[in-house]
Amino acid sequence: MQERAKNNPKITWSLNCTPVEVVAGEKGVTGLKVRNNETGQEEVLETDGIFVAIGHRPNTAFLEGQLETDDVGYIIVKPGTAETNIPGVFACGDVQDHKYRQAITAAGSGCMAALDCERYLEGQAVHDWSKTL
Ligand SMILES: Cc1cc2nc3c(=O)[nH]c(=O)nc-3n(C[C@H](O)[C@H](O)[C@H](O)COP(=O)(O)OP(=O)(O)OC[C@H]3O[C@@H](n4cnc5c(N)ncnc54)[C@H](O)[C@@H]3O)c2cc1C
């Protein structure tokens, strides 16, 4: 992705900078103030639009290795299902999708997980909660 972006003449780079303020005019965004992390110097990059990207590292650290993940942290599911390496635990959405990561694919895989979960529960022995309560 970086190579593609770097080869695009319409894209300029401001590396090692922290965004500190969205500069707005009467009709909307006019720029983004950034601070250089090394020099502390601030400058305003002129732009009439901002798109936030949050990176590609899935937020799975809380699993602490309990579920099988790939090197980056995406949960590994059995292909064509939402099944993880632990029976009865299912994964869906961006957290298990390193390729598409779109709202519609996340929603679709959520449906898969719900159906997989329902079938898993149907396959379990019925628990009589009246004896538990
Ligand atoms: C800037 C941007 C633009 C995008 N534009 C598009 C677009 O135009 N079209 C499109 O189809 N997709 C777009 N996407 C992708 C889309 O937003 C995702 O694919 C989709 O939201 C994934 O849904 P999800 O439910 O898997 O994960 P998320 O929407 O990320 O939901 C995960 C939820 O889990 C919560 N969570 C995280 N950790 C924990 C925890 N430990 N305990 C409890 N809760 C936790 C989070 O707070 C969050 O609410 C965009 C994404 C970004 C960042």
The ligand as a Gaussian input file, in Angstrom:
#p B3LYP/6-31G(d) Opt

LIG

0 1
 C      -12.064000       5.651000       8.333000
 C      -12.804000       4.393000       7.916000
 C      -13.640000       4.443000       6.820000
 C      -14.334000       3.318000       6.407000
 N      -15.135000       3.404000       5.308000
 C      -15.853000       2.328000       4.939000
 C      -16.742000       2.415000       3.828000
 O      -16.877000       3.459000       3.175000
 N      -17.437000       1.303000       3.487000
 C      -17.337000       0.140000       4.195000
 O      -18.030000      -0.830000       3.846000
 N      -16.497000       0.036000       5.236000
 C      -15.761000       1.098000       5.627000
 N      -14.896000       0.992000       6.685000
 C      -14.748000      -0.318000       7.342000
 C      -15.873000      -0.602000       8.309000
 O      -16.010000       0.469000       9.221000
 C      -15.515000      -1.916000       9.045000
 O      -15.314000      -2.939000       8.096000
 C      -16.614000      -2.346000       9.999000
 O      -16.926000      -1.331000      10.926000
 C      -16.158000      -3.617000      10.738000
 O      -17.177000      -3.963000      11.642000
 P      -16.829000      -4.849000      12.895000
 O      -18.118000      -5.005000      13.627000
 O      -16.103000      -6.075000      12.469000
 O      -15.789000      -4.006000      13.769000
 P      -15.955000      -2.575000      14.435000
 O      -16.961000      -1.731000      13.733000
 O      -14.555000      -2.060000      14.567000
 O      -16.566000      -2.904000      15.868000
 C      -15.785000      -3.520000      16.871000
 C      -16.377000      -3.065000      18.207000
 O      -15.758000      -3.791000      19.251000
 C      -15.461000      -2.896000      20.288000
 N      -14.371000      -3.477000      21.062000
 C      -13.060000      -3.536000      20.773000
 N      -12.380000      -4.159000      21.748000
 C      -13.287000      -4.522000      22.662000
 C      -13.194000      -5.203000      23.910000
 N      -12.022000      -5.637000      24.398000
 N      -14.320000      -5.385000      24.604000
 C      -15.520000      -4.969000      24.129000
 N      -15.665000      -4.316000      22.946000
 C      -14.557000      -4.094000      22.235000
 C      -15.094000      -1.608000      19.599000
 O      -15.269000      -0.506000      20.465000
 C      -16.134000      -1.580000      18.469000
 O      -17.346000      -0.982000      18.854000
 C      -14.207000       2.114000       7.125000
 C      -13.378000       2.063000       8.252000
 C      -12.681000       3.197000       8.644000
 C      -11.801000       3.143000       9.861000

